[in-house]
Amino acid sequence: MRDSTSRTSTAVMHLVKLAVFGAAAVLTTGNALTGPALAPASTAGAWTGKKIVDRLPVPVFIALVEASLVISGLLLIIGGQPRHRHGLIPPVAGSP
């Protein structure tokens, strides 16, 4: 029962995201084709990650997450947030 509820909520979440991205004009044909192309690698990565996490002791997992957060925070402080040519969000067609 839990698995079907999880799958349903995940599917609804992704459908809502697609609607929002489409309404904001950031969902392009290229983006729409890239997602399904990356799906096999994403699925394999999630499966592999779950197998690894299931074998890790909780303290080791917590230490890895905390170290990752500290490192990414330091990198943002040192180098700043990466930007695209037009800023963080691409401009919407027709905007000034």
N, C-alpha and C positions, 0 to 999 in steps of 0.2 A: 504494500500500500504506500509506503513511504517513497519508494522509487518512482511510482507513477505520479505522485504529488510533486516530487522534485522535478520530474521531466516536464510536467504541465506548467509549473511556475517558471521554469527556465524558458520554455517555448513562448509563453506569454510575455516575459521580459524582453526577449529578442524581437518579438513582433512590435512591441511598443517602441523599442529603440529604432527599428526600421522606420516606423511611422514618423518619429521625431526627426531622425536624420533626413528623411525625405522631405518633410515640411520645412526644414532649415536649409534645404538645397545643398547639403553636403554629401548626399548619397548620389554618386555618379555611376555611370555604366561601368567604368573602370573599377570603382570600389566594389560594386555589386558582383563583378566577376572575380575579383581577387579573393573575396571571402570564401566562396566554395572551393577555389583552387587551393587554398591553404588549409581547408578542413581536415584532410587526412593527416597532415603533419601536426595540427593542433590536437586532434584526437589521440594520436600516438604519444605526443608530449604529455597530455593530461593523464593518460593511462600509466605511462612510465613514472611520472611524478607521484601519482597516488601509490604505486607499488613501493617507491622509495620512502615516501613519508610514512606509510604503514609500518615500515621496518625500523624507523628511527625512534629512539626513546624520546619522550616528551621534552626533557630538558635540552637535548641536542637540537630538536626542532625549534624550540623557543630561542636558543642561542643563535641559530642560523638566521632566523627571521629578524632578530634584533640587530645582528651584525649587518645584514643586508640593508636595513633601514638607516642605520648610522652611516654606512658607506654611501648610500644614495643621497642622503642629506648633506654629507660633506662635499660630494661632487657637485651638488646644486649650489652650495655656498661658494665653492671655489670657482666653478666654471659658469655658473648661471644656468638658466633654463634655455635649452636650445630653441631657436626660432627659425621659422620658415622665412622666405623672402618677404612676405607681406605681414609678418607677425605670427602669433600663435594660431590664429584661426584664419583660414583663407577667406578672402572677401566674397560676399554674396553678389551674384551678377546684378547689376543695376544699382548697387549702393554707391554712395559718393566716395 
